[in-house]
Amino acid sequence: MQVIGADGHAPQAVRRGNLVFVGGIMAMSADGRIAAADVATQARIVFDRLRATLEQAGASLADVVKHTIYFSCPADQTAITRFMDELDAVRIGYFAAPGPTTTELRCGLETEGALLMLDAWVVIGGKREVLAPPGHWQWRKRLPWAHGWKVNDMLFIGGQRSLDGEGRVLGIGDIEVQTDEAFRNLDTLLRTGGGDRHSLMRQNTYFRFFGEGREVTQYWEKMTNVRRRYMSVPSAAGAGLRIQGMPELDELIQVEGIGVLGEDKRRLQPANHWDWSISNSQFTQGWAIGNLIFIGGQISADNKARAVGNDMETQTRNVFRFIRNTLAEGGYTEDDVAKLYIYFHADGDWQEIAKARAVIARVQREFYGEPGPAVTAIRVAGFAFENLLIEIEAFGTKPA
């Protein structure tokens, strides 16, 4: 294992074999503040840092197979389009076509002044094949991104959207239509890579909904009744996250995934665990396949998906315990984890947000010694179920 850029904090990246797990990169200065106030400069800083981080790991930008941009801007299509144009003008200079897959999500960031954060999955070497099915949806403008990559036996699928061949939103205002379009596109890419929905190990759904209380769960169930048509039994592990939006204001949902070909896999489904509001045996807490470990988004809930704990500390500790229990189902521990995705909800001013993030970091240290895994942490609008404050995914590799 190689750790890159820890400096007393979470590593910027962790290399395990030919995989490099990169934590979230923001345009931070040495004093912990955001180094610039404009999109273009922040974008150049984060992509330069990604390149430098990969060089330390023995990789390059050409090895990036999947990248996500978490961004913050006003909820106005003109402002969003301008943001994306400024971002694209910078990032296309770092990648030759076909570049990595891309997912762009409008959400809250954890640092005042941050306009964007970059996250990446990297595979060094290997047999590579771009996944480009004919007739697939496309962006509004010419961009170097791929819809998917097959590297050896792994499938990396970028954010799949309810768009047509010219980048226009399909099913405006209808979550069921958009869910069907996005998941059909995901299914197509899996088949193009020689797999199917049973190959999917990680499946994340990002959706817009600003209702409250029981409406939250009801909306998730409505969307999920469509999703289940495309989900294997048992399903991939993953997370369902409410965000502020996407590059098109009329988009309601995106889905992305990581698949692994082969049947040598083990479902990690511990007893006496939290469960979903739709009672069945389809949903999955985690998978181990080959030397890879995928732990889906863990929440602080009971066996009916009702939140347990009213404060961030209680919920965070419960979540890390659920991750530990899921790992233990396969004989693994926190030492096997290379990457955490931390999604949290925090209202109030930047001081309140910082307090919430500090609580999460303090509880994390109870479970992970230094230097610990790489971390990507973002603020979300909410989760699949009401009254939740945090959800965490974990990824890693088994020892050789």
C-alpha positions in Angstrom: 0.0 0.0 0.0 1.2 3.5 -0.8 -0.2 6.6 0.9 0.1 10.0 -0.9 -0.1 13.4 0.7 -1.3 12.6 4.3 0.5 15.4 6.2 -1.4 14.7 9.4 -4.8 14.6 7.6 -6.6 12.0 5.5 -4.4 10.9 2.6 -5.0 12.6 -0.7 -4.8 9.2 -2.3 -4.1 5.6 -1.5 -2.6 3.1 -4.0 -3.4 -0.6 -3.6 -2.0 -2.7 -6.4 -2.9 -1.1 -9.7 -5.8 0.9 -8.2 -5.4 4.5 -7.0 -8.2 5.8 -4.7 -8.2 9.6 -4.9 -9.9 11.6 -2.1 -11.8 14.8 -2.9 -9.5 17.7 -4.1 -10.4 21.3 -3.6 -8.5 24.5 -4.4 -7.0 24.8 -0.9 -4.1 27.1 0.0 -1.5 26.2 2.6 -3.5 28.0 5.3 -6.6 25.9 4.7 -8.5 28.5 2.8 -9.7 28.4 -0.8 -7.0 29.8 -3.0 -9.1 31.6 -5.6 -12.6 33.0 -6.1 -13.3 32.0 -9.7 -14.3 28.8 -11.4 -11.4 28.6 -13.9 -8.6 29.2 -11.4 -10.1 26.7 -8.9 -10.5 24.1 -11.7 -6.8 24.6 -12.8 -5.6 24.1 -9.2 -7.6 20.9 -8.6 -6.6 19.3 -11.9 -2.9 20.3 -11.4 -3.1 18.7 -7.9 -4.7 15.6 -9.4 -1.8 15.3 -11.9 0.8 15.9 -9.1 -0.9 13.3 -6.8 -1.0 10.7 -9.6 2.7 11.3 -10.4 3.6 10.5 -6.8 1.5 7.3 -7.1 3.3 6.2 -10.3 0.3 7.1 -12.5 -0.8 9.8 -14.9 -4.0 11.5 -16.0 -4.2 8.9 -18.8 -4.9 6.3 -16.1 -8.0 8.2 -14.8 -11.1 6.1 -15.8 -13.8 8.0 -13.8 -14.0 11.5 -12.4 -16.8 13.4 -10.6 -17.2 17.1 -10.2 -19.2 18.3 -7.2 -20.0 21.9 -7.7 -21.8 24.8 -6.1 -23.6 27.6 -8.0 -27.0 29.4 -8.1 -30.0 27.3 -9.1 -30.5 29.1 -12.4 -29.9 27.5 -15.8 -27.9 30.4 -17.1 -25.6 30.4 -14.1 -25.2 26.6 -14.2 -24.4 26.6 -18.0 -21.9 29.4 -17.5 -20.3 27.4 -14.6 -20.1 24.3 -16.8 -18.7 26.2 -19.7 -15.9 27.7 -17.6 -15.1 24.4 -16.0 -15.1 22.5 -19.3 -12.8 25.1 -20.9 -10.2 24.2 -18.3 -10.6 20.5 -17.8 -10.6 19.5 -21.5 -7.0 20.7 -21.6 -6.0 17.9 -19.2 -7.5 14.9 -21.1 -7.2 13.5 -24.6 -10.2 11.9 -26.1 -11.5 9.4 -25.2 -11.1 10.8 -21.6 -12.5 9.4 -18.4 -16.2 9.1 -17.6 -17.7 12.1 -15.9 -20.5 12.8 -13.4 -21.4 16.4 -12.4 -23.5 17.0 -9.3 -24.6 20.3 -7.9 -24.4 20.1 -4.1 -23.0 21.7 -1.0 -19.2 21.7 -0.3 -17.6 21.6 3.1 -15.4 24.7 2.8 -16.4 28.3 2.5 -15.6 29.7 -0.9 -15.2 26.4 -2.6 -16.9 26.2 -6.0 -16.0 22.7 -6.9 -14.4 19.5 -5.7 -12.8 16.7 -7.9 -12.9 13.0 -7.2 -11.3 10.3 -9.3 -10.9 6.5 -9.8 -7.6 5.5 -11.3 -6.4 2.2 -12.8 -2.8 1.9 -13.8 -2.2 -0.1 -17.0 -4.4 -3.0 -18.0 -6.3 -3.8 -21.1 -8.6 -0.9 -21.8 -11.7 -0.6 -23.9 -14.0 2.5 -24.2 -17.7 1.8 -23.9 -19.5 3.7 -26.6 -22.8 2.1 -27.6 -24.4 3.4 -30.8 -27.4 5.7 -30.3 -26.5 6.6 -26.7 -27.4 10.0 -25.2 -24.8 12.7 -25.8 -23.8 16.0 -24.3 -25.0 19.3 -25.8 -21.4 20.1 -27.0 -18.4 18.1 -28.1 -16.5 16.9 -25.1 -13.8 14.2 -24.6 -15.6 12.2 -22.0 -16.5 8.5 -22.3 -19.7 7.0 -21.1 -17.8 4.0 -19.8 -14.5 2.2 -19.6 -13.7 -1.5 -19.4 -10.3 -2.1 -17.8 -9.5 -5.8 -17.5 -12.6 -7.2 -15.7 -13.8 -3.9 -14.2 -16.5 -1.6 -15.7 -16.6 2.1 -14.9 -19.8 3.8 -15.8 -20.2 7.6 -15.7 -23.3 9.4 -14.7 -26.2 8.1 -16.8 -28.8 10.7 -17.6 -32.3 11.1 -19.1 -31.0 12.9 -22.2 -31.4 12.4 -25.9 -28.8 12.3 -28.6 -28.5 16.1 -28.6 -28.4 16.6 -24.8 -32.0 17.5 -24.3 -33.8 16.4 -21.1 -36.4 13.6 -21.6 -39.3 13.3 -19.3 -39.3 16.8 -17.9 -41.0 16.9 -14.5 -41.6 13.1 -14.4 -39.3 11.1 -12.0 -40.6 7.8 -13.3 -39.8 8.5 -16.9 -36.3 10.0 -16.1 -35.5 7.0 -13.8 -36.4 4.6 -16.5 -34.3 6.4 -19.1 -31.2 6.7 -16.8 -31.3 3.0 -15.7 -31.9 1.8 -19.3 -28.7 3.7 -20.3 -26.8 2.1 -17.4 -28.0 -1.3 -18.5 -26.9 -0.7 -22.1 -23.4 0.2 -21.0 -23.1 -2.9 -18.8 -24.0 -5.1 -21.7 -21.6 -3.2 -24.0 -18.8 -4.1 -21.5 -19.7 -7.8 -21.6 -21.6 -7.8 -18.3 -25.2 -7.2 -17.1 -26.9 -5.9 -14.0 -25.5 -8.9 -12.0 -22.0 -7.5 -12.7 -22.8 -4.2 -11.0 -21.1 -3.9 -7.6 -21.7 -0.2 -6.9 -24.7 1.7 -8.0 -25.3 5.2 -6.8 -28.5 7.2 -7.5 -28.5 11.0 -7.2 -31.9 12.7 -7.3 -33.6 16.0 -6.7 -36.5 16.3 -4.3 -37.1 19.1 -1.8 -40.1 17.7 0.1 -40.0 16.9 3.8 -41.0 14.3 6.3 -42.8 11.2 5.1 -42.8 12.7 1.5 -39.1 11.9 1.3 -39.5 8.2 1.8 -42.6 8.1 -0.5 -40.7 9.8 -3.3 -37.8 7.4 -2.9 -40.2 4.4 -3.0 -41.9 5.8 -6.2 -38.5 6.2 -7.9 -37.3 2.8 -6.6 -40.3 0.9 -7.9 -38.9 1.9 -11.4 -35.3 1.3 -10.4 -36.0 -2.3 -9.3 -37.0 -3.3 -12.9 -33.3 -2.8 -13.7 -31.8 -4.1 -10.5 -30.5 -7.7 -10.1 -31.6 -10.0 -7.3 -29.6 -9.5 -5.1 -28.7 -6.0 -6.2 -25.5 -3.9 -6.3 -24.5 -2.1 -3.1 -24.8 1.7 -3.3 -26.2 4.9 -2.1 -29.4 7.0 -2.7 -28.7 10.7 -2.3 -30.7 13.8 -2.6 -28.7 16.6 -4.2 -29.4 20.2 -5.2 -29.2 19.5 -8.9 -27.3 18.6 -12.1 -26.0 20.4 -15.2 -29.5 20.7 -16.6 -32.1 22.3 -14.3 -34.8 19.9 -15.5 -32.9 16.8 -14.6 -34.3 14.9 -11.6 -31.9 11.9 -11.5 -28.6 10.4 -12.5 -27.2 7.0 -11.8 -23.5 5.8 -12.0 -21.9 2.5 -11.3 -18.8 0.2 -11.1 -19.1 -3.4 -12.2 -16.8 -6.4 -12.0 -17.1 -9.4 -14.4 -17.0 -12.9 -12.9 -18.9 -15.0 -10.5 -16.4 -15.4 -7.7 -18.1 -12.9 -5.4 -19.5 -12.9 -1.9 -22.5 -11.0 -0.7 -21.9 -9.2 2.6 -25.3 -9.0 4.3 -25.0 -9.1 8.1 -27.8 -10.1 10.3 -29.5 -7.6 12.7 -28.6 -4.7 10.4 -30.5 -1.7 9.3 -32.9 -2.4 6.4 -34.8 -0.5 3.7 -38.4 0.7 3.8 -39.3 -1.6 1.0 -39.0 -5.0 2.7 -37.4 -7.7 0.5 -34.1 -9.5 0.0 -33.1 -7.6 -3.1 -31.0 -4.8 -1.7 -27.4 -5.4 -0.7 -25.1 -4.0 2.0 -21.8 -5.0 0.4 -19.9 -7.2 -2.0 -16.5 -8.8 -2.1 -15.3 -9.9 -5.6 -11.8 -10.9 -6.5 -9.6 -8.7 -4.2 -12.2 -5.8 -4.2 -14.5 -4.8 -1.4 -17.6 -2.6 -2.0 -19.6 -1.4 1.0 -22.8 0.4 0.1 -24.0 3.6 1.8 -24.6 2.9 5.4 -27.1 4.9 7.4 -28.2 5.1 11.1 -31.5 3.4 10.8 -33.5 0.5 12.1 -34.9 -2.5 10.2 -37.7 -0.3 8.7 -35.3 2.5 7.5 -36.4 4.8 10.4 -33.6 7.1 11.6 -31.8 6.2 14.8 -30.3 9.1 16.7 -31.1 12.8 16.4 -27.6 14.1 16.4 -24.6 13.9 14.1 -22.3 12.1 16.6 -24.8 9.3 17.3 -25.6 8.7 13.7 -22.0 8.8 12.6 -20.9 6.3 15.2 -23.8 4.0 14.2 -22.8 4.3 10.6 -19.2 3.3 11.2 -20.4 0.4 13.3 -22.5 -0.8 10.4 -19.5 -0.5 8.1 -17.5 -2.5 10.5 -20.2 -5.2 10.7 -20.5 -5.4 7.0 -16.7 -5.8 6.6 -16.6 -8.4 9.3 -19.2 -10.5 7.3 -16.4 -11.2 4.9 -13.6 -11.4 7.4 -12.3 -7.9 6.7 -11.5 -4.9 9.0 -11.0 -1.1 8.6 -7.4 -1.8 7.7 -8.7 -3.1 4.3 -10.5 0.1 3.5 -8.8 2.5 1.1 -11.5 5.1 0.4 -14.6 6.6 2.2 -17.3 8.6 0.6 -19.0 10.7 3.4 -22.3 12.4 2.6 -23.7 14.6 5.3 -26.5 17.1 5.8 -25.7 20.2 7.8 -27.7 23.5 7.9 -26.6 26.8 9.3 -23.6 29.0 8.7 -20.1 27.9 7.8 -19.2 27.6 11.5 -22.1 25.1 12.1 -21.0 23.2 9.0 -17.4 23.0 10.3 -18.6 21.8 13.6 -20.6 19.0 12.0 -17.6 18.0 9.8 -15.3 18.0 12.9 -17.7 15.6 14.7 -17.6 13.2 11.8 -13.8 13.4 11.6 -13.5 12.8 15.4 -15.8 9.7 15.3 -14.0 8.4 12.2 -10.7 8.4 14.2 -12.3 6.0 16.7 -12.5 3.4 13.9 -9.5 4.3 11.6 -6.0 4.9 12.7 -3.6 7.2 10.9 -3.2 7.8 8.1 -6.5 6.2 7.4 -8.3 6.0 4.0 -8.7 8.7 1.4 -11.9 10.6 1.9 -14.4 12.5 -0.3 -16.9 14.4 1.8 -19.8 16.5 0.5 -22.9 18.1 1.9 -26.2 16.7 0.4 -29.7 18.0 0.5 -30.9 14.8 2.1 -31.1 11.1 1.8 -33.6 8.4 0.8 -35.3 8.5 4.1 -36.3 11.3 6.5 -34.3 12.5 9.5 -31.0 11.1 8.4 -27.9 13.2 8.8 -25.1 11.1 7.3 -24.4 8.2 4.9 -21.0 6.6 4.2 -19.7 4.2 1.5 -16.4 2.3 1.9 -14.2 0.7 -0.7 -11.0 -1.3 -0.4 -9.0 -4.3 -1.3 -8.2 -7.6 0.4 -4.6 -8.4 1.2 -2.7 -10.4 -1.4 
